[in-house]
Amino acid sequence: MSRIFISGSSMGLGLMAAERLVDQGHEVVLHARNADRADDARAALPKAESVVVGDLETIAGAKGVADAVNALGRFDAVIHNAAVGYRESHRITADGLPSVFAINTLSAYILTALIERPKRLVYLSSGMHRHADANLDDILWRTRRWNGSAAYAESKLHDAMLAFAIARRWPEVFSNALEPGWVPTKMGGPSAPDDINQAHLTQAWLAAGDDENADVTGAYFFHLKQMSANPQAHDPALQDRLVAICAEISGIALPA
């Protein structure tokens, strides 16, 4: 059985994946943004090993979450699930960053860089990433007019880029990305058309390591099947630029 940490798992798909993994006999540590959400998560999944509390919106908060995870010992897998959605306004964090970038892109990078290296890394992307451009020259939206949908799609492209960058740099780790579908969660909205009962299965499957078909790296999945990603996600030069940008903004280098 595996030991798995899931960011952004006090509700929604993160919690659903956690419930499935616990039911399969795995040890799962949840993550909540604040104490109230942590209490809700404990009530929803009392069999979880622990709940790490910390706000991934800030660089300091993401560092604190990584420190708390490391204090609990080594994990076999980390699922990078935490995100805000496509309806997010142009809100600037205490670090001077758009909240969509800070939470969806930068916190995933920080947790990847600082959490003791697991055997498996799983990054949640979105089907919206297919029509996005990485826009690394204006990743902080300083020259473009804000568009929440485009910012979200870009961030989900960045998550796939990060997954594939790790697959290149850390060949001993299975690092993959997936899209769960547009499902009726708090983020997706009540009118989302895809099947909520399928949305959490792939991330749990990739993280658990119980199926040799999941022993791949640098791949993109939808409903347990490999599929093509936005070509930019596979571009090593773009991947390296994204890593360098995140390292510069956060002050945290990605370990070799």
C-alpha positions in Angstrom: 0.0 0.0 0.0 1.1 3.6 -0.6 1.3 6.8 1.4 -0.1 9.7 -0.5 -0.4 13.5 0.0 -3.1 15.4 -1.9 -3.0 19.2 -2.1 -6.4 21.0 -2.0 -8.2 18.0 -0.7 -10.7 19.4 1.8 -13.5 19.1 -0.7 -14.2 18.4 -4.4 -12.1 16.1 -6.5 -9.2 16.1 -4.1 -11.4 14.7 -1.3 -13.0 12.3 -3.7 -9.7 10.9 -4.7 -8.6 10.7 -1.1 -11.8 8.7 -0.2 -11.1 6.3 -3.0 -7.5 5.8 -2.0 -8.4 5.3 1.7 -11.1 2.7 0.7 -8.3 0.9 -1.2 -6.2 0.7 1.9 -3.8 3.5 1.2 -2.6 6.0 3.8 -3.7 9.5 2.8 -2.8 13.0 4.1 -5.2 15.7 3.2 -4.5 19.5 2.8 -6.8 22.4 3.7 -6.4 26.1 3.3 -7.4 27.0 6.8 -8.5 25.4 10.1 -12.2 25.5 9.4 -11.7 23.6 6.1 -9.4 21.2 7.9 -12.1 20.4 10.4 -14.5 19.8 7.5 -12.0 17.5 5.9 -11.5 15.4 9.1 -15.2 15.1 9.5 -15.6 14.0 5.8 -12.8 11.5 5.9 -12.0 10.5 9.5 -9.8 7.6 8.2 -7.3 10.1 6.7 -3.9 9.9 8.4 -3.6 13.7 8.9 -4.6 17.1 7.5 -1.9 19.7 6.7 -3.1 23.3 7.0 -1.7 26.1 4.9 -2.6 28.7 2.3 -1.0 28.0 -1.0 -1.7 31.5 -2.3 1.5 32.9 -0.9 5.1 31.7 -1.3 5.5 31.5 2.4 2.3 29.6 2.8 3.4 27.0 0.1 6.8 26.7 1.8 5.0 26.1 5.1 2.8 23.3 3.6 5.9 21.6 2.1 7.6 21.8 5.5 4.6 20.3 7.3 4.4 17.5 4.7 8.1 16.7 5.1 7.7 16.6 8.9 5.3 13.7 8.5 7.8 11.6 6.7 8.3 10.3 3.2 5.4 9.9 0.8 5.1 7.4 -2.1 3.0 9.9 -4.2 1.9 13.5 -4.3 -1.2 14.6 -6.1 -1.1 18.3 -7.1 -4.8 19.0 -7.0 -5.1 22.5 -5.5 -6.4 25.2 -7.8 -8.8 28.0 -8.3 -11.1 28.1 -11.3 -11.8 29.9 -14.5 -14.2 32.4 -12.9 -11.5 33.9 -10.7 -11.1 37.7 -10.8 -7.8 39.6 -11.2 -6.9 39.3 -7.6 -3.3 40.1 -6.6 -1.7 38.2 -3.7 0.5 39.5 -0.9 3.4 38.6 -3.1 2.2 40.8 -5.9 1.1 37.8 -8.1 -2.2 37.0 -9.8 -3.9 34.5 -7.6 -4.6 32.1 -10.4 -0.8 31.9 -11.2 0.2 31.8 -7.5 -2.1 28.9 -6.6 -2.4 26.9 -9.8 1.1 27.2 -11.2 3.6 28.5 -8.6 2.4 26.5 -5.6 2.6 23.3 -7.6 6.2 24.2 -8.5 7.1 25.0 -4.9 5.6 21.8 -3.5 7.4 19.8 -6.2 10.7 21.5 -5.4 10.5 21.2 -1.6 8.6 18.1 -0.7 10.9 15.1 -0.4 10.9 13.4 -3.7 8.2 10.7 -4.0 8.0 7.8 -6.4 5.0 9.3 -8.2 3.8 12.9 -9.0 0.4 13.6 -10.4 -0.6 17.0 -11.8 -4.2 18.0 -12.5 -4.6 19.9 -15.8 -7.7 20.6 -17.7 -9.1 20.1 -21.2 -9.0 23.9 -21.4 -5.2 23.8 -21.7 -5.5 22.5 -25.3 -6.5 25.9 -26.5 -4.1 27.9 -24.3 -0.7 29.5 -25.0 1.9 29.4 -22.3 2.4 33.2 -22.6 5.7 33.0 -20.6 6.6 36.5 -21.6 3.6 37.8 -19.7 2.9 35.0 -17.2 1.9 37.6 -14.6 -0.6 39.4 -16.8 1.1 42.7 -16.5 0.6 43.8 -20.1 -2.5 41.9 -21.2 -6.1 42.6 -20.2 -7.3 40.1 -17.6 -9.3 37.1 -18.8 -10.1 34.6 -16.0 -10.8 31.8 -18.4 -7.6 32.3 -20.3 -5.6 32.6 -17.1 -7.0 29.4 -15.8 -6.3 27.6 -19.1 -2.7 28.9 -19.2 -2.2 27.7 -15.6 -3.4 24.2 -16.5 -1.0 24.2 -19.5 1.8 25.2 -17.0 0.8 22.2 -14.8 1.2 19.8 -17.7 4.5 21.5 -18.6 5.8 21.1 -15.1 4.8 17.4 -15.0 6.7 16.7 -18.2 9.7 18.8 -17.1 9.9 16.6 -14.0 9.6 13.5 -16.1 12.7 14.7 -18.0 14.7 15.8 -15.0 13.8 13.0 -12.5 13.7 9.8 -14.6 13.3 7.7 -11.4 9.9 9.4 -10.7 6.6 8.6 -12.6 5.4 12.2 -13.3 2.2 12.6 -15.3 -0.7 15.0 -15.9 -4.4 14.5 -16.5 -7.7 16.2 -17.0 -10.6 15.1 -14.9 -13.3 16.6 -17.2 -15.6 19.5 -16.7 -17.6 18.3 -13.8 -20.1 19.9 -11.4 -17.9 20.7 -8.5 -17.7 24.1 -6.8 -15.0 25.1 -9.3 -16.7 23.6 -12.3 -20.2 25.0 -11.6 -23.6 23.2 -11.5 -24.0 23.1 -15.2 -20.8 21.2 -16.0 -21.7 18.3 -18.3 -19.1 15.6 -17.6 -19.5 12.6 -15.2 -18.5 13.4 -11.7 -18.2 9.7 -10.9 -15.3 9.4 -13.3 -13.5 12.6 -12.5 -11.3 11.4 -9.5 -10.4 7.9 -10.7 -7.4 8.7 -12.9 -5.4 10.7 -10.3 -6.1 8.0 -7.7 -5.0 5.3 -10.1 -1.8 7.1 -11.1 -0.9 7.8 -7.5 -1.6 4.3 -6.0 0.9 2.4 -8.1 -1.2 -0.8 -8.1 -1.4 -1.2 -11.9 1.6 -1.6 -14.2 -0.3 0.4 -16.8 0.2 3.4 -14.6 4.0 2.9 -14.5 4.7 5.5 -17.1 6.1 9.0 -17.1 5.7 12.2 -19.1 2.2 11.1 -20.2 -1.2 12.8 -20.2 -4.4 11.1 -19.3 -8.2 11.4 -19.4 -10.4 8.7 -17.7 -7.5 6.2 -17.3 -6.4 6.5 -21.0 -3.4 8.2 -22.5 -4.2 11.0 -24.9 -2.3 13.9 -26.5 -1.6 17.1 -24.7 -1.1 20.7 -26.0 2.2 20.4 -28.0 3.6 23.3 -26.0 3.4 21.1 -22.9 6.0 18.7 -24.4 8.4 21.5 -25.6 11.6 21.2 -23.5 12.6 24.8 -24.0 9.3 26.1 -22.8 9.4 23.7 -19.9 12.8 24.9 -18.9 11.7 28.6 -19.2 8.7 27.9 -16.9 10.9 26.2 -14.3 13.4 29.1 -14.4 10.6 31.7 -14.1 9.1 29.9 -11.1 12.5 29.5 -9.5 13.2 33.2 -9.9 9.8 34.3 -8.5 9.8 31.9 -5.6 13.5 32.0 -4.8 13.5 28.2 -4.8 15.6 26.1 -7.1 14.3 22.9 -8.5 16.6 20.1 -7.2 18.7 18.5 -9.9 
